[in-house]
């Protein structure tokens, strides 16, 4: 590769067949956690069009402009995490996308399968469950295997408990104890 870092690609698939692919702007990182270093795929991107949003923070509701995001993919967990940000790196919120664990399809080409259920977390820890109806519909239609549905429910519970524990320890600010080197919030490493 002439000393260059190899390009890494990601493919997101949906149960109904839709998919999209993009090049990862970032790469593999090792993040310390209570159970030892975790290997994660990290990606950063900017939005073509910034968007004004209301954000619940420890200081109250603020109006901020969402301009970018970063995402972490976990080969050992049933979710990925997106952190939406402002130009000055303030957190707009966290989006937990429950999916099959990240897997390698071929060299430097990774894939996961979106399993419909999502969780939005405001910086103050306020949680909003998203797409439960779609998740339940996929289960009813048997497009979502029962063992996958169970794994998603377990992961959802683990993330929810980790958020509650983090707020109990640090107060209403999920960014209080973000990893200084990699930006990951503590709650997600506990899940």
C-alpha positions in Angstrom: 0.0 0.0 0.0 3.1 2.3 -0.3 3.0 3.1 3.4 -0.5 4.6 3.2 -3.3 3.6 5.6 -5.7 1.4 3.8 -9.2 2.8 3.1 -12.0 1.3 5.2 -15.5 1.0 4.0 -18.8 0.5 5.8 -22.1 -1.0 4.6 -25.3 -0.4 6.5 -28.2 -2.8 5.6 -31.9 -2.7 6.6 -34.1 -5.8 7.1 -36.2 -4.8 4.2 -33.2 -4.8 1.8 -32.2 -1.1 1.6 -28.5 -0.4 2.1 -25.9 2.3 1.8 -22.2 2.4 1.8 -19.5 5.0 2.6 -15.8 5.3 3.3 -14.9 5.6 7.0 -13.2 8.8 7.9 -11.2 7.6 10.9 -10.3 4.0 11.7 -9.8 1.4 14.3 -9.1 2.6 17.9 -8.4 0.9 21.2 -10.4 2.4 24.0 -9.7 1.6 27.7 -12.7 0.2 29.5 -13.3 -1.4 32.9 -13.1 -4.9 31.2 -9.9 -4.0 29.3 -9.2 -2.3 26.0 -12.1 -2.4 23.5 -11.4 -2.3 19.7 -13.8 0.0 17.9 -14.2 1.5 14.5 -14.5 5.3 14.6 -15.9 7.5 11.9 -16.4 11.3 11.7 -18.4 13.3 9.2 -19.9 16.8 8.6 -23.5 17.5 7.5 -24.0 19.1 4.1 -26.7 21.3 5.7 -26.4 22.3 9.3 -29.7 22.2 11.2 -31.0 24.2 14.2 -32.2 21.9 17.0 -33.4 22.2 20.6 -31.2 20.3 23.1 -31.9 19.4 26.7 -28.7 20.1 28.7 -27.9 20.3 32.4 -28.4 24.1 32.0 -31.8 23.7 30.4 -33.1 23.7 26.8 -30.8 25.4 24.4 -31.1 26.0 20.6 -27.9 24.8 18.9 -26.8 24.2 15.3 -26.0 20.5 14.5 -23.1 20.5 12.0 -21.3 17.2 12.4 -21.3 13.8 14.0 -19.0 11.0 15.0 -19.9 7.3 15.1 -18.4 4.3 16.9 -19.0 0.7 15.6 -18.7 -2.2 18.0 -17.8 -5.7 16.8 -18.8 -7.1 20.2 -22.1 -5.2 20.9 -25.5 -5.1 19.3 -25.4 -1.4 18.7 -23.5 1.5 17.2 -23.3 5.0 18.7 -23.6 8.4 17.0 -22.7 11.6 18.7 -24.2 14.7 17.0 -22.2 17.9 17.5 -21.9 21.6 16.9 -19.0 23.4 15.2 -17.3 23.9 18.6 -17.7 20.2 19.5 -20.7 20.5 21.9 -22.9 17.5 22.1 -26.3 17.8 20.5 -27.2 14.2 21.6 -26.5 10.6 21.3 -28.2 8.1 19.0 -27.9 4.4 19.8 -28.7 2.3 16.7 -29.4 -1.3 17.7 -28.0 -3.6 15.0 -26.1 -6.8 14.5 -22.5 -6.5 15.8 -20.1 -5.0 13.2 -18.5 -7.8 11.0 -15.9 -7.8 8.3 -17.2 -8.9 4.9 -13.7 -8.8 3.3 -10.5 -6.9 4.0 -11.3 -3.4 5.2 -15.0 -3.7 4.3 -17.4 -3.9 7.2 -21.1 -4.4 7.6 -23.9 -4.3 10.1 -27.7 -4.9 9.9 -30.0 -2.3 11.4 -32.5 -4.0 13.6 -35.0 -1.0 13.7 -35.0 -0.1 17.4 -33.1 3.1 18.3 -32.6 5.2 21.4 -32.0 9.0 21.5 -30.2 10.5 24.5 -30.1 14.2 25.2 -26.9 15.5 26.9 -28.8 15.6 30.2 -29.6 11.9 30.0 -33.2 12.2 28.9 -33.9 9.1 26.9 -36.4 8.7 24.0 -37.1 5.3 22.5 -37.5 5.4 18.7 -39.0 3.0 16.2 -40.4 0.5 18.7 -43.4 0.0 16.3 -41.1 -0.8 13.4 -39.1 -3.2 15.6 -42.3 -5.0 16.8 -43.6 -5.2 13.2 -40.4 -6.8 12.0 -40.6 -9.3 14.8 -44.3 -10.1 13.9 -43.4 -10.5 10.2 -40.5 -12.8 11.2 -38.0 -10.7 9.3 -36.3 -10.2 12.6 -35.2 -13.5 14.0 -36.3 -14.2 17.6 -32.7 -14.6 18.9 -31.8 -11.2 17.3 -34.8 -9.5 18.9 -33.8 -10.9 22.3 -30.2 -9.7 21.8 -31.5 -6.2 21.0 -33.7 -6.1 24.1 -30.8 -7.2 26.2 -28.6 -4.5 24.6 -31.3 -1.9 25.0 -31.6 -2.8 28.7 -27.8 -2.6 29.2 -27.5 0.8 27.6 -30.5 2.2 29.5 -29.1 0.9 32.9 -25.6 2.4 32.0 -27.2 5.8 31.3 -29.1 5.7 34.6 -25.9 4.7 36.5 -23.8 7.4 34.8 -26.3 10.1 35.6 -26.5 8.9 39.2 -22.7 9.2 39.5 -22.0 12.3 37.4 -25.2 14.3 37.5 -27.3 15.2 34.4 -24.5 15.5 31.9 -23.6 12.5 29.8 -20.4 14.3 28.5 -19.0 14.8 32.0 -16.8 11.7 31.8 -16.1 11.3 28.1 -12.9 9.5 27.3 -10.4 12.3 26.7 -8.6 10.5 23.9 -11.5 9.1 21.9 -14.5 11.1 22.9 -16.6 8.2 23.9 -19.1 8.8 26.8 -18.6 6.5 29.8 -22.2 5.2 29.6 -21.6 3.4 26.3 -18.5 1.6 27.5 -20.5 0.3 30.5 -23.2 -1.2 28.3 
